[in-house]
Amino acid sequence: MSMSYKYRMIRAKDSAAVEPIDATHAVLCRNLRPSQLEGDYTEQSYADGTEGAQQEELFNPRSGVQFELDGGWGGAAGTAPRIGHLLKACGLSETIVAATSVTYAPLSHGGSFGSVDLQMNIGGQVQDLGEARGSLSFTANSGQRPFFNVNLMGRYNKPVTDIWSAPGFAGWVMGPTCEPTNMQAFTIGGTTLCVTQFSFSDGRTPRVDTYMNCPGVDIAMRRYTGRIQVRMPDLATKELVDECRTGITAPFIWEINADDPANGAMRIAGPKVQMKWAGEADINGELGANIDLVFQGDQGDDDLAIIYKPQG
């Protein structure tokens, strides 16, 4: 019997939650890219008096998956978004202020990282990834919805026959489009700039069983960097090129706010962000600038924060 390539779904739950994975843990994602088997193949290379290829052994077998998550929220104030457990599995802490906001901020390496128990259903074969962790990036383009990209890794388990029931996507919300009616703020050092693109990456790399006697999935130390493309401001507004030359740092805010108050706002902010010149840009005939960003901490683990809060 043939297997449909499009029949691909995942479920994920917080590893700390004592409950079985079921249809309520279905993840509404796009660009799902499973990697059912990864590892390190090494040829035996024994001096046995013969020529030709020898058996290659597979060490450190593991499985992974990459996918994109909509930046939408749709929860009540002070309620974690549906993607919260996946953000924690990428090295972020979660701080909930009742009826006010939910903030995700980086944890230092060696901290108590979260993880998810994840199931992949690929063409009718189900595969488990227990205590998976990974890296996180984010992309927002003008006229499109913003998305997080998650790259998770876990220990290999062999696929089994499809045992899934229909997925349940209740509560998943599509985020607002990056357009003027939805954008709440985009500022660097308090100056508003016209932006067409914004992205960041945490620089982490998931690793399985680094130590021979201490099992587990670890993620490397973070280094948040990003890029923006903006319309070149006049010098009276902001001396963009020279600020890149001098290496000054300034607070950074990107915030999107849906028209529907129930969706609330999502803010990405950093207190101390350096701009690096990456060249001019042609934005529909207007002079633009590509600027690389380096997110630095100011008072500990605050180099970047993702904040969900009510509208307004």
SULUR-V83055 format. One record per pair of residues at least 12 apart in sequence whose C-alpha atoms are under 8 Angstrom apart, sorted by the first residue. I is the first residue (numbers start at 1). GAP is how many residues later the second one is. If there is no record, write none. Layout:
BEGIN
<<I:GAP> <I:GAP>>
END
This chain:
BEGIN
<<3:120> <3:121> <4:119> <4:120> <5:117> <5:118> <6:117> <7:114> <7:115> <7:116> <7:117> <8:24> <8:112> <8:113> <8:114> <8:115> <8:116> <9:17> <9:18> <9:23> <9:111> <9:112> <9:113> <10:16> <10:17> <10:108> <10:109> <10:110> <10:111> <11:12> <11:14> <11:15> <11:16> <11:107> <11:108> <11:109> <12:13> <12:14> <12:15> <12:74> <12:104> <12:105> <12:106> <12:107> <13:12> <13:72> <13:103> <13:104> <13:105> <14:71> <14:72> <14:100> <14:101> <14:102> <14:103> <15:99> <15:100> <15:101> <15:102> <15:115> <15:116> <16:99> <21:96> <21:98> <23:141> <23:142> <23:143> <23:144> <23:145> <24:143> <24:144> <24:145> <24:146> <25:143> <26:141> <26:142> <26:143> <27:142> <28:41> <28:141> <28:144> <29:38> <29:39> <29:40> <29:41> <30:37> <30:38> <30:39> <31:35> <31:36> <31:37> <32:33> <32:34> <32:35> <32:36> <33:32> <33:33> <33:34> <34:30> <34:31> <34:32> <34:86> <34:88> <35:28> <35:29> <35:30> <36:26> <36:27> <36:28> <36:29> <36:91> <36:120> <37:24> <37:25> <37:26> <37:27> <37:119> <38:23> <38:24> <38:25> <38:26> <39:19> <39:20> <39:21> <39:22> <39:23> <40:18> <40:19> <40:20> <40:21> <41:15> <41:16> <41:17> <41:18> <42:14> <42:15> <42:16> <42:17> <43:12> <43:13> <43:14> <44:12> <44:13> <60:148> <60:149> <61:94> <61:95> <62:91> <62:92> <62:93> <62:94> <62:95> <62:146> <63:66> <63:90> <63:91> <63:92> <63:93> <63:94> <64:65> <64:87> <64:88> <64:89> <64:90> <65:86> <65:87> <65:88> <66:83> <66:84> <66:85> <66:86> <67:82> <67:83> <67:84> <68:79> <68:80> <68:81> <68:82> <69:14> <69:78> <69:79> <69:80> <69:81> <70:75> <70:76> <70:77> <70:78> <70:103> <70:104> <70:105> <71:74> <71:75> <71:76> <71:77> <71:103> <71:104> <71:195> <72:100> <72:101> <72:102> <72:103> <72:104> <72:191> <72:194> <73:99> <73:100> <73:101> <73:102> <73:190> <73:191> <73:192> <73:193> <73:235> <74:97> <74:98> <74:99> <74:188> <74:189> <74:190> <75:187> <75:188> <75:189> <76:23> <76:186> <76:234> <77:21> <77:22> <77:23> <77:24> <77:25> <77:187> <77:232> <77:233> <78:18> <78:19> <78:20> <78:21> <78:22> <78:23> <78:24> <78:231> <79:17> <79:19> <79:20> <79:22> <79:23> <80:16> <80:22> <81:227> <82:89> <82:90> <85:29> <85:30> <85:31> <86:29> <86:30> <86:64> <87:17> <87:49> <88:16> <88:25> <88:26> <88:27> <89:24> <89:25> <89:26> <89:27> <89:43> <89:44> <89:45> <90:23> <90:24> <90:25> <90:43> <90:44> <90:45> <90:46> <90:60> <90:129> <91:15> <91:16> <91:22> <91:23> <91:42> <91:43> <91:44> <91:128> <92:12> <92:13> <92:14> <92:15> <92:21> <92:22> <93:12> <93:13> <93:14> <93:20> <100:209> <100:210> <101:206> <101:207> <101:208> <101:209> <102:205> <102:206> <102:207> <103:202> <103:203> <103:204> <103:205> <104:201> <104:202> <104:203> <105:196> <105:197> <105:198> <105:199> <105:200> <105:201> <106:116> <106:195> <106:196> <106:197> <106:198> <106:199> <107:194> <108:113> <108:114> <108:193> <109:110> <109:111> <109:112> <109:113> <114:19> <115:16> <115:17> <115:18> <116:14> <116:15> <116:16> <116:17> <117:12> <117:13> <117:14> <117:15> <118:12> <118:13> <118:14> <121:41> <124:37> <124:38> <125:34> <125:35> <125:36> <125:37> <126:33> <126:34> <126:35> <126:36> <126:37> <127:30> <127:31> <127:32> <127:33> <128:28> <128:29> <128:30> <128:31> <129:24> <129:25> <129:26> <129:27> <129:28> <130:24> <130:25> <131:23> <131:85> <131:86> <132:20> <132:21> <132:22> <132:23> <132:85> <133:19> <133:20> <133:21> <133:73> <133:84> <133:85> <133:86> <134:16> <134:17> <134:18> <134:19> <134:70> <134:71> <134:72> <134:85> <135:15> <135:16> <135:17> <135:67> <135:68> <135:69> <135:70> <135:71> <135:84> <136:12> <136:13> <136:14> <136:15> <136:65> <136:66> <136:68> <137:12> <137:13> <137:62> <137:63> <137:64> <137:65> <138:61> <138:62> <138:63> <139:58> <139:59> <139:60> <139:61> <140:38> <140:57> <140:58> <140:59> <141:37> <141:55> <141:56> <141:57> <142:35> <142:36> <142:37> <142:53> <142:54> <142:55> <143:34> <143:35> <143:36> <144:33> <144:34> <144:35> <145:30> <145:31> <145:32> <145:33> <146:29> <146:30> <146:31> <146:32> <152:54> <153:53> <153:54> <153:55> <153:64> <154:54> <154:63> <155:53> <155:62> <175:83> <175:88> <176:80> <176:81> <176:82> <176:83> <177:81> <178:78> <181:78> <182:74> <182:75> <182:76> <182:77> <183:72> <183:73> <183:74> <183:75> <184:70> <184:71> <184:72> <184:73> <185:68> <185:69> <185:70> <185:71> <186:66> <186:67> <186:68> <186:69> <187:64> <187:65> <187:66> <187:67> <188:62> <188:63> <188:64> <188:65> <189:61> <189:62> <189:63> <190:61> <190:62> <191:46> <191:47> <193:37> <193:38> <193:40> <194:36> <194:37> <195:33> <195:34> <195:35> <195:36> <196:32> <196:33> <196:34> <197:30> <197:31> <197:32> <197:33> <198:28> <198:29> <198:30> <198:31> <199:27> <199:28> <199:29> <200:24> <200:25> <200:26> <200:27> <201:22> <201:23> <201:24> <201:25> <202:20> <202:21> <202:22> <202:23> <203:18> <203:19> <203:20> <203:21> <203:22> <204:15> <204:16> <204:17> <204:18> <204:19> <205:14> <205:15> <206:12> <206:13> <206:14> <207:12> <207:13> <223:72> <224:70> <224:71> <224:72> <224:79> <224:80> <225:67> <225:68> <225:69> <225:70> <226:66> <226:67> <226:68> <226:69> <227:63> <227:64> <227:65> <227:66> <228:62> <228:63> <228:64> <228:65> <229:52> <229:59> <229:60> <229:61> <229:62> <230:58> <230:59> <230:60> <230:61> <231:52> <231:55> <231:56> <231:57> <231:58> <232:55> <232:56> <232:57> <241:36> <243:32> <244:30> <244:31> <244:32> <244:33> <245:31> <245:32> <247:27> <247:28> <247:29> <248:26> <248:27> <249:23> <249:24> <249:25> <249:26> <250:21> <250:22> <250:23> <250:24> <251:18> <251:19> <251:20> <251:21> <251:22> <252:17> <252:18> <252:19> <252:20> <252:21> <253:14> <253:15> <253:16> <253:17> <254:13> <254:14> <254:15> <255:12> <255:13> <257:54> <258:53> <261:49> <261:50> <262:48> <262:49> <263:47> <263:48> <264:44> <264:45> <264:46> <264:47> <264:48> <265:43> <265:44> <265:45> <265:46> <265:47> <266:40> <266:41> <266:42> <266:43> <267:38> <267:39> <267:40> <267:41> <268:36> <268:37> <268:38> <268:39> <269:35> <269:36> <269:37> <270:25> <270:26> <270:27> <270:32> <270:33> <270:34> <270:35> <271:25> <271:26> <271:27> <271:31> <271:32> <271:33> <272:23> <272:24> <272:25> <272:26> <272:31> <273:20> <273:21> <273:22> <273:23> <274:19> <274:20> <274:21> <274:22> <275:16> <275:17> <275:18> <275:19> <276:15> <276:16> <276:17> <276:18> <277:12> <277:13> <277:14> <277:15> <278:12> <278:13> <278:14> <279:12>>
END
